[in-house]
Amino acid sequence: MNAKETLDLISKQWCDLNDLRKLTGLGKNNAIKLKNDIKVDLINKGYLLPSRFLPMNEVVNYLKINISYLQKMSKEISD
């Protein structure tokens, strides 16, 4: 995935397992484990979550995705 595709993906409100796999490049089993780790972390912080989704902004924070860098790279690609 390039920077623009990543920005398009993280602009969604909710993250499902397929989105998480695209962002991380993990296989299904490891992505499920990561999703569960993030979900437990959020539940411990007091979040109430739907069963299949995670808030995308929390996934971005958890994965430490540098949005400003992606925006810069996306702009350079389109120029």
N, C-alpha and C positions, 0 to 999 in steps of 0.2 A: 504494500500500500504506500502511496506517496503522501505527502503532507496534506494536499487538498482532500484526498479521500479520507484521511484520518480526521481532519477537521469536520468534514461532512458527517462522519460517523459519530463523533463526540458531541455534535450539535443536537442529537436526539435527547429527549427527556429521560428515557429509560434505557437500560442496557440489559439485553438478554444474553443467553449463553453464546449464541452465534456472534454477537457483537464483541463479546469478551474474547472469543477465540481469534477474531480478526485483529483486535487491538494487541493481543499478546503473542500470537503465533503459536499458542499451545494447542495440544490435542484435546480431544473431548474430555477424557478423564481428568487431566490436569486442570483444564478450565473449570470443570465442575468443582474440584477441590478449591480452586482459587475463589470461585463464586461463593462457595460456602464459607470460606474464611472471611471474605468481605462482608457477607451477610451477618455472620456472628459478631463481627466487629461493630457493625451498624446497630444491631439489636442491643448490644451492650451499651451503646451510646443513647439508647432510648428511641430509636427509629421503629416505626411500624411499617413493614414492607409487604408488597404483594408477593405471592409465592414464586413467580417466575422472573421477576425483574429486580434490578438494582438501580438506584438513582445514578444517572450518568456522571453528574458532577462529583459524586463520591467515588466512583470508579476512577475517574481522572485523577482525583486527589490521591487515592490509594496507590495507583500505578505511577504517580509523580510524572504525568505527561506535561511537558513544557509547551503550553499553548502558544505563547508568544514566539517561540522558536518555529513552531509549525506554521504560524501565520507569516513569518518572515520568509520561510522556505517556499511557501505556497505563492507568495507574491513574486519571488525570484523566478519561480517556474513559469508563471503566467506572463512575465515581462519579456 
